[in-house]
Amino acid sequence: MTAHDFLPQVALEEEFDAYLESTLQLEEAARVLDLEDWIVERLRHPEREITANLVLVRDNGQALHFTAFRVQHSSARGPLLGGVRLSPHTQLRETRALAMNMTWQCALLGVPFGGAAGAVVCDPGKLSERELRHLSKDYVQALRGTLGPGTDVLMEDLGSNPQVLAWMLDAHARAAGRLEPGAVTGKPGVLFGLPDHADAAAHGLFDTLALAIEESGHKLAGLRIALQGVGRTGSARCSRWRPPAGERECIRFPRRLTDPGYPAERRYCPCAG
């Protein structure tokens, strides 16, 4: 097995440029708000981009190279905040878009943070626990001096979980020489993590969609719900919540519509009563 086995085989015509989409949205918002050009240009480009090259020695002794990113979009409103994505499909332009979108989320909600995002191009499902632990800690070591509760806070994203965040917090504590629980969010409760953090995104997403549906003049009852991707957010929606009265069914799709099995292996959620 080589490093190429950890990378996706996706045709160019199937790729979606998330950063281009985000910049087009920024330009449209700037037109509506009549923002000055210098503000638009400042928000179009991130403050800093860090690319790190990580080398992992696998359990069988094979050495593999992994590319990692951290994009810090805007610290105008306060310390940066953003997830760390572990995925073979991720890339720098997607990470830029995620960082930019995080800036908008924090600003719209009045949270005193700026937007950031990080990623490691890998498939965590193909790594052992030891390999994933070393890769997670090496990522933080590569960013030493740029992370912390007053500068840039790491959080969970696709492919990462509370255990990964716990490893990252440990690596940050070793680099900083002290434990700073606020440097990482989404960590386990025993490390000062928040309760019910795993369901927060699912609750927020569903409540927002429910309000949007009501404002559009429709009713949630009787609608067919489709979830693309059944990760932490989708699973929380399916397994921990009862469907609203009259909701007929909830169809679960693969995370990517180009994944094998779409649409033949689409599954019907147990909550579809």
C-alpha atoms as one frame of an Amber mdcrd trajectory, in Angstrom:
protein
   0.000   0.000   0.000   1.284   3.456  -0.920   0.225   7.009  -0.074  -1.859
   7.053  -3.271  -4.150   4.437  -1.717  -5.236   7.080   0.784  -6.327   9.534
  -1.903  -9.689   9.529  -3.724 -10.057   8.793  -7.414 -12.428  11.572  -8.494
 -12.807  12.837 -12.048 -12.129  16.535 -12.539 -15.589  17.204 -13.880 -17.082
  15.930 -10.613 -15.144  18.356  -8.433 -16.894  21.287  -6.816 -14.920  24.464
  -6.129 -16.136  25.438  -2.667 -13.857  28.466  -2.443 -15.128  29.884  -5.723
 -18.688  29.426  -4.512 -17.887  31.192  -1.230 -16.237  34.151  -2.964 -19.223
  34.524  -5.313 -21.510  34.576  -2.280 -19.281  37.225  -0.694 -19.471  39.380
  -3.810 -23.253  39.116  -3.912 -23.539  40.037  -0.227 -21.148  42.948  -0.748
 -23.306  44.223  -3.606 -26.451  44.079  -1.480 -24.739  45.740   1.504 -22.860
  48.229  -0.680 -19.540  47.446   0.976 -16.416  49.383   0.090 -13.964  47.616
  -2.211 -11.179  47.447   0.379 -13.465  45.572   2.782 -14.417  43.065   0.109
 -10.795  42.464  -0.844  -9.841  42.049   2.798 -12.535  39.422   3.296 -11.877
  37.673  -0.015  -8.444  36.454   1.062  -7.471  34.728   4.338  -4.996  36.371
   6.687  -2.753  33.331   6.744  -2.445  29.891   5.177  -0.205  27.190   6.588
   0.684  24.028   4.673   2.420  21.289   6.634   4.019  18.067   5.416   3.539
  15.246   7.900   5.389  11.926   7.788   3.845   8.929   9.525   5.557   5.607
  10.161   2.825   3.000   9.952   2.522  -0.068  12.140   4.205  -2.155   9.436
   7.188   0.197   9.277   6.158   1.906   6.036   6.605   5.693   5.952   3.841
   7.772   4.377   3.588  11.497   3.635   0.421  13.452   4.373  -0.399  17.060
   3.501  -2.124  19.207   6.106  -3.576  22.726   6.124  -4.638  25.474   8.499
  -6.353  28.529   7.049  -6.912  31.546   9.288  -9.428  33.756   7.515 -10.152
  36.764   9.750  -9.273  37.656  13.337 -11.006  41.053  13.157 -13.672  39.978
  15.673 -11.448  38.013  18.031  -9.521  34.731  18.288  -9.943  32.292  15.433
 -12.150  29.220  15.656 -12.478  26.334  13.218 -12.604  22.602  12.767  -9.988
  20.090  11.702 -11.177  17.880   8.844  -9.662  14.438   8.275 -10.680  13.295
   4.821  -9.078  11.923   1.650 -11.314  14.287  -0.348 -10.285  17.541   1.322
  -8.074  20.164  -0.317  -6.760  23.663   0.303  -9.502  25.517  -1.568 -12.188
  23.683   0.389 -10.383  24.585   3.620 -10.334  28.251   2.574 -14.085  28.124
   2.009 -14.705  26.499   5.389 -12.621  29.167   7.128 -14.477  31.950   5.315
 -17.859  30.452   6.162 -16.828  30.151   9.809 -16.182  33.898   9.857 -19.747
  34.520   8.643 -21.227  32.064  11.159 -19.497  33.654  14.138 -20.393  37.175
  12.985 -24.056  36.397  12.329 -24.464  34.691  15.708 -22.599  37.413  17.572
 -19.910  35.004  18.775 -16.623  36.884  19.432 -14.491  34.685  17.191 -13.094
  34.827  13.683 -13.119  32.039  11.143 -10.502  29.351  10.607 -10.381  25.793
   9.279  -7.897  22.961   9.127  -7.508  19.644   7.369  -5.329  16.604   6.952
  -5.591  14.778   3.631  -6.027  11.226   4.888  -8.603   8.510   5.369  -8.876
   8.002   9.153 -10.756   4.756   8.571  -7.604   3.219   7.067  -5.390   4.167
  10.020  -4.907   2.264  13.238  -5.535   3.997  16.551  -1.806   4.497  17.086
  -1.349   5.885  13.579  -4.271   8.283  13.952  -2.984   9.428  17.347   0.481
  10.199  15.972  -0.932  11.966  12.911  -3.255  14.097  15.065  -0.455  15.127
  17.395   1.965  15.800  14.537  -0.605  18.148  13.017  -0.675  20.251  16.184
   3.110  20.162  16.482   3.391  21.513  12.948   1.190  24.465  13.971   2.909
  25.208  17.288   3.031  28.887  18.076  -0.142  29.636  16.106  -2.731  27.848
  18.288  -4.251  28.713  21.648  -7.393  30.058  23.347  -6.418  33.638  22.490
  -5.246  32.980  18.923  -6.744  29.938  17.163  -9.066  27.327  18.702  -9.432
  23.848  17.184 -12.782  22.122  16.951 -14.345  18.979  15.529 -15.096  18.463
  11.847 -15.591  15.635   9.373 -13.403  12.653  10.263 -12.390  13.924  13.688
 -14.043  13.163  17.018 -13.621  13.868  20.759 -10.759  11.373  20.991  -8.874
  13.067  18.163  -9.451  16.444  19.836  -8.159  15.007  23.124  -4.921  13.950
  21.398  -4.614  17.394  19.872  -5.148  19.059  23.245  -2.399  16.891  24.725
  -0.034  17.835  21.903  -0.829  21.518  22.381  -0.220  21.270  26.133   3.197
  19.729  25.526   4.101  22.423  22.986   2.821  25.289  25.169   4.239  23.901
  28.409   0.871  24.100  30.159  -2.662  22.771  29.834  -4.983  25.192  28.062
  -8.432  23.528  27.820  -9.748  26.493  25.838  -7.372  25.725  22.969  -9.664
  22.899  21.811 -13.441  22.539  21.804 -15.370  19.323  21.220 -13.065  17.381
  23.555 -14.342  14.739  26.031 -16.107  15.864  29.187 -13.301  14.563  31.403
 -11.051  17.152  29.740 -13.462  20.017  30.466 -15.519  19.428  27.341 -19.081
  20.688  27.043 -21.969  18.235  27.565 -24.091  17.302  24.529 -21.580  18.926
  22.194 -22.005  16.099  19.677 -25.691  16.936  19.095 -25.330  20.726  18.998
 -24.895  20.986  15.220 -27.785  18.601  14.569 -30.139  20.521  16.866 -29.168
  23.850  15.350 -29.479  22.596  11.792 -32.874  20.996  12.277 -34.329  23.953
  14.211 -33.132  26.327  11.476 -34.662  24.180   8.734 -37.930  23.881  10.662
 -38.191  27.675  10.978 -37.313  28.163   7.296 -40.012  25.698   6.247 -42.601
  27.440   8.412 -41.683  30.885   7.066 -42.032  29.591   3.515 -45.662  28.796
   4.229 -45.254  25.011   4.411 -45.601  22.581   7.288 -43.013  20.083   8.424
 -45.673  17.459   9.021 -45.979  15.144   6.045 -42.709  16.148   4.427 -40.158
  13.613   3.221 -36.755  14.216   4.817 -33.545  13.281   2.992 -30.144  13.306
   4.689 -27.007  13.190   2.568 -24.369  11.738   4.862 -25.048   9.937   8.120
 -22.120  11.071  10.203 -22.317  12.593  13.654 -24.890  15.224  12.683 -27.066
  12.934  10.577 -26.918  10.141  13.128 -28.014  12.492  15.898 -30.992  13.535
  13.785 -31.934   9.931  13.027 -31.279   8.029  16.246 -31.877  10.540  19.028
 -34.895  12.508  17.877 -38.440  11.425  17.290 -39.771  12.461  13.878 -42.306
  15.314  13.993 -45.929  14.270  13.834 -46.806  13.333  10.302 -43.250  13.181
   9.005 -43.477  10.260   6.610 -39.951   9.040   6.088 -36.300   9.941   6.305
 -34.048   8.744   3.484 -30.326   8.490   4.105 -27.902   8.929   1.207 -24.118
   8.446   1.049 -22.019  11.492   1.975 -21.049  12.027  -1.678 -23.462  11.384
  -4.516 -20.503   9.935  -6.460 -19.852   7.288  -3.796 -20.345   3.637  -4.801
 -23.839   2.443  -4.058 -25.691   5.643  -4.896 -28.604   5.485  -5.237 -29.058
   1.697  -5.088 -27.914   1.378  -1.473 -29.775   4.324  -0.052 -31.237   3.352
   3.293 -34.448   4.245   5.049 -33.881   5.697   8.481 -35.293   3.828  11.513
 -36.953   7.075  12.611 -39.267   6.922   9.583 -41.973   5.180  11.608
